[in-house]
Amino acid sequence: MTYKEALVYLESFINYEKINGYNYRSSLKLERMKRFVSLLGDPQKDTISIHIAGTKGKGSTASYVHSILTKSGFRTGLYTSPHLTDFRERIRIGNELIGERELSSILVKIKEVVERSMKYDRPSFFEIYTALAYLYFKEKKCDFAVYEVGLGGRLDATNVIEPLVNVITPLSYEHMDKLGGTLTRIAVEKCGIIKKNSICISAPQEKEALKVIEETCRKRNSRLFLVGKDITFKEVHSNEFEQVFDIRGMSNEYTMLKSHLIGQYQIINAAAAIGIIEALKLRGIFIPMRAVREGIECARWEGRLEVMGRDPYIVLDGAQNKASAGALAAAVKKIFKYKKLVLVLGVSKDKDINGILEELTPISDSIVLTMSSVVERAMDAERIKEAAGKIGVGHNDILTTSNVDEALENAILTAGKNDLILVTGSLFVIGDAKAYFAVKGSRECIKAQ
């Protein structure tokens, strides 16, 4: 199987990331995934794992942990979703993405199992890719694997692992048609990853969500450590290039840590990551202070307050709900100095468009609406415009476009040298934007130094 054939085979499976309107509880079948990995020899059991669920900050927290463990000398796998421009971004060891040949070779083994034993109950795209990660990390003899939950937690394909540490990053309203219309119901789904007699680290939470986390940990005899209580943090200073902060953990104090992931919420993510590292000590695994410091500084996570250009600033961030959009707006105002802000926005149909608009339109001087071309569930730009009108945003301030390339070209023409172009709303839009700048590069803007 060639890499091109492998991609075609992967695309032959139903991909719930790209479609809208499916039934969450009947479509995502954890028992099917358990049977699937059992037929593959349960490769997930051969690697020590860390499991991360939540609404905001899952990927960044995973990236911090992965970076710290790698700097400690451990062979560490990282599994995240979705990807921005390349399927292979989802699976990596250290700084290396899974190779095309390796992906294709492992997929041949998976195909044999699917065609022989599961042809009447075919796995989804995400289940196939998750199994691919399990096999890859086993074959490469990884010491650790860090897994980011895809959707929810309880029914997610990653929930067949038995992690040393579970993590719940900040919870807010998302995927309410699938996870539930209240923060309590959403938290119940997320807390499905918490295992009996485990260790759980939680980021700061709303009272409603924290209550579910505490009750779940109590029922499952899981030790719970809270960022903001057991693990505290303090910002020292920040700018568009980096931020410096102190973290007091459960057993150590880490002063003047430096991170190139900007935005105060990244300090919270770093605190959760350090909570994970200190929890490993309770399992007999000791990580040197040097590795923590180097891992925090070397962590990278694309598409989150990522500066693609300056003069004008071009900033990409995959804020996909009201809470994330609010945090993004606050971070942009705090970190960047600019004259006017041009908002480039595209979202999926299942997102809280009113909430996102309420947070981002007040900081915007002009708005360019768009939609990703790679997903069926992308919301039409005219529909976003209608929603903006209902909350009082004048139609004269809004331009609609049919794709991200067109939106960016219009935004660049609109923006002056001292302005800021903010591209946000969907990671699929961010992926399209990164692909655009990979081709256009410095012809369209001055690249980030």
N, C-alpha and C positions, 0 to 999 in steps of 0.2 A: 504494500500500500504506500503510495507516494503521499507527500504532505498535502498536496492539492486534493487527492482522493480522500484523505483523512478529514479534511475540512468539509467536503461534500457529505461524507458519512455522518459527521457530527450534526450537520444542518438537517439531516433527515429525521432527527428526533424532535419531538415537540419542545419548543423553547418558551417557557412561561415568562421569561424576561421580556419577550418581545410582543406577546399577545395580551389582549385585554378580555375580561369577562368570564374567566374560568372559575370553577368552584374550588377554592383553596383546600377545603377539607377532604374532598373526594379525589382531587387531582394529585395532591402530594401524599404519597403513601409510604410511610416509614417502613412498614413491613416488607414492601417490595424492595426497598433499598437494602434492608437487612438480608433478604434472600439473595439479592444480587451480589453483595460483597461476600456472602458466605460461599457462593459458587466460585468466586474469585480467590477463595482461600483466606478471607478476612485480612487483607493486607494492612488495614488500618490499625490492627493490634500490634504491629511490629515496630511502631514508632511512638515515642512519648509525645503526647499531644496537649495542646492548649486550645481552648475553645472560646470564641468571642462572639457574643450576640449584642444587639442593641439597635437603636435608631440612628444615632449620630456617633461618628468617631470610631466605628468598628475597624475600618481599614487602616486608619492612622495608628490606632492602638496596636493592631497586629504588626504594622510596619516597625514601630518602636521595639516591640518584643523580639521580633525577628532579627532586627539589627543588633540588639544587645546580646542575644544568644550567639549570633554569628561572630561578634567581636570577642566573645568568650572562648572561641575556638571550637564551638559545636557546629556540626553539619546540620543546618536548620532549613527546613522547607517552609514555604509560605503559600497558602492557598486563599485567594481572594476573588471577589466578583463585584460587578461585571468588569470586563476589560475595557480599555479606552480605544485602542487602535489595533491590537494584536491579540488573538486568542491566547497566545503563550504567556501573556502578562499574568494570567491567573495562577500559574504554577511556576514557582522558582525555588532555587536553592542558593543561598547567599545572594550574590548580585546577578546570577545567571538565570535567564528564563529557560524553561524546558526546551530542548532542541527539537527541530522539526523531525529529524529521524527518530528520536526517542519517543516523541508523541505518537508518530505513525506506528512504530513497533509495538507500543503498549496497546494502542487502539486495535491492532490485529487480534491480540489476546482477548480483549473485551468483546470484540465482534463475534468471536467464536462462541463465547458464553451466551451472548444475547441471542444469536441465531439458533443455538442448540437448545437452550433451556428457557428463554424468556420471550420467544417470538409472539406469544399471545398476551403478554403483559409487558410491553416494551417500556424500558426506562425513559425518563425525560432527558433532554440535553444536559441539564444540570446534574442529574444523577450519573450520567455517563462520564461527565467531566470530573466530578468529584471522585468517582472510582478510579479514574485515570490518575488523579493526584495521589490517592492511596497507594496505588501500584508503583508509581514513580518514586515516591519517597521511600518505599520499602526497597526497591531495586537499588537505589542510591545509598542505602544504609544510613539514612538520616538519623541523627541523635534525637532531634525534636522536629515537630511539625506544628505550625500555628495555623489554625483554621478559622476563617471568618464565615459566619452563618450567611446563607444566601437570603432567605426570607423567613421571618418569624424566628423559629428555633425548634419548637416541639416536633414539627413534621419535616424539618429541613434534612436534606440528604447528608449533611455533615454530622447529624445527631446520632450516628451509629458509633462514634468514637467514645472512648472512656478517658477523658482528659484528666491530667493532674490538677489543672486549675480551670475553673469556669469564670468568665468575665461578662458582666452586663454593663455596657456603655450607656450614656444618657438615653432615656426613653422619651419619646414624644409621639404625637399622632401621625401615623403613616399607614398606608395600605389598609384603611379602616374597613373597606368592603371585604377584606379577607381576614384580617386579624381581629377585628372587632371595633365597635364605635366608641369604646371608653378606654382610658389609659389602663384601667384594671385588666380588661380583657387582653389588651396588647401585651401587658406585662406577663400575664399568664402564659401566652404563647412564647415569649422570649425566655421565660424562666424554665421552659421545657428542657433546656440544655443542662440545668443544674442536676448533678448526679448525687446519689446517696453517698454519704461519708466523704464528700469532696471539699474543696476550698473554693469559695466564690469571692471575687472582687467586684464591687459595684461602684460606678461613678456616682456623683451627686444625682439624686432623683427627685421628682415631684413626690409628695407624700403618698399619693394614691399608688404610684408604681413601687415606691420603697416598701410599702406595707406588703405587697405581693412577694417581693424579693425576700423580705425577712421571714414571712410565713413559709415560703417554699424551702428556704434554707433550714428552718426549724424542723419542718416535717421530714426533710431528707437528711437531717443530721449533718448539714454542710456548714463549715465554719465561714462566717461572713465578715469581710473587712471592707470598710467604707472609705472612699476618697472623700475628704472633707472632715473626717473624724479620725480614723485610724491612720490615714495617709493624708498629710496636709501639704499645701503648696503656696508659694508667694512669688508673684512676678517681680523681677528686679528692673528690667527695662526691655523694650522691644522696638523694632523698626521694620521696614519692608524686607530686610535681608535675614533677620534672625531675632530670636528673643532669648533672654537669659532669666532664669528662675531658680528658686530653691525648692526642694521637696524634702519633707521629713517623713520617712517611712516608718514601718513598724519596728525596725531594728537598726536603721542607719539614717544619717542625715546627709543629703546630697546638695551641696551649695554651688551656686554659679554654674548650673547646667546650661548648656547652649543648644538650641534647636533651630534648624532652618525651616521647620514647619511653623508658619506664623499664624497668629490668632490665639486669643487666650484659651479657647477651648482645646487647643493643642497642648497646653500645659496640663489641663485635666486629663487628656489622653496619656500624656507622659507619666502623670501620677498613677494612673491605672496600670500602665505598663510596669512601673517600678513595683507596684503592689503585687503584680504577677511574679516578678523576679524574686521578691522577698518571700512570697508564698512557696516558691520552689525550695527555699531553704528549709521550710517545715517538712519537705519531702526528702531532705538530705542532699539537695543539689545547691551548691554554693557558687554564686556568680561574683567575680571580683568587682570592686568599686570602679576600677579603670574601665572595665567593659561596659558598665552602665553609662558612664560619662561619654565614652566614645560612641556607644550605640545610639544614645539620644542625639548626639551631634550629627551622626552619619545617616540617620534615618531620612528617607525620602518618600513622599507620597504624592503622585501627580494628580492634578485636577482639584486640589484643595488649596485655595488662595495661592495658586501658582501664577507667578509673574512671567508672562510670555514676552513682554516688550515694555519699553519705556519711551516717553516722548512721542506719543501718549502712552500712559500705562495701559497694558492689556492684561487683565487678571481673569483667570479661569477658576470657577469653584462650583462643585456639584451639589449645591444646596437644593434639596428636593421637597422640603416641607416648610411650614410656617416657622417652626423653631429654628431650623437651620438657616433659613433666610434672614431671620432676625439677628442671629449670631453673626452672619455674614455682613449684614448692613452695619452692625456695630464695629466689626473688625475693620472694614474698609474705611469708615470715618476716622477711626483711631490711628490706623497705621499709615495711610497714604495722604499725601498733600496734592490736591488737584483743584482745577477750576470748575469743570463741569463733569458730570458722570453720564455716560451713554450706556444704557442697560440693554444687553442682548439676552433675550429670554426665550427658552423653549422648554416645555414640560410634557410629561406623559399624562394620559387621560385620567389615570387613577389618582393624581396628585391634588392636593388642596390648593388650587390655583388662586382662590380668593385670599387665602392666608399668605401665600407667597407674594402676591401683588401688594397686599397691605403692608408688608415689611419692606419691600424693595422700591416701590414707586415713590415714596417720600424722599429717598436719597437720589432719585434719578432726574436728570434734566431733559433727557429724551430717551425714547424706548424703541427698540427694534425687536419685533416678535418673529419667531421662527419655529422650525420643527426639524427633528432629526429624520433623516431619510431611511434609517436602518430598522426602525421599529414600527409595528402595526399600531401600537398603542400611543404613538405620539399625538398630542393634542394639536388640532389645526390652529394656525396662527390667528385666524379670524375669530375662532372661539375664545382664544385668550383675550383678544381685543374687546369682545363683547363683555367678558368678565371684568376687564379693566374699566369699561364704561359704567358698569353697574356700581362700582365703588368710587366713581367720581373722577376718574382719570380722563382728561379730554382726548377725543379721538385725533385732534390735530397734533397731539404730541406723540402719536404712535405710528410706526411704519410696520407693515406686515410683509414677510418674505416667505418664500416657499422652501428654502433650505438654508443651512448654516453658512455656506460659502457666500451666498447673496447677502445674508444678514451682516456678516463680518465686513464685506466690501463696503456696504452702506455705512456701517459704524465707523470704519476707518476714514471714510470721506467726511463724515460729520464731525469727528473728534479733532480738536486742536492739539497742539503740542503739549499743552499743560493740562489736558483732560485725562479722564480714565474711562476705559471701555471695560465693563464688567460682563462677562459671559457666564451664565448660570442657568439653573432650573432643572437640568437633567444631565446625568453622566453620559448619556448617549450624545447629547449636544456637545458636551465637553470633548468627547472622542472625535466628533466631526471637526471641532475647532482645532484640535491638535493635529489632525490630518491636514487641515487647511494650512496651518502655519509650517508644517513639515515641508510642504511644497513651496509656499510663498516666501517664507522666511523673512530675511531682512529687506526684501523688496517692498514689503508692506509696512514694516515697522522696525524700529531700532530694537534689536534683541536684548533680553535681559543680560546684564553683565555677569 
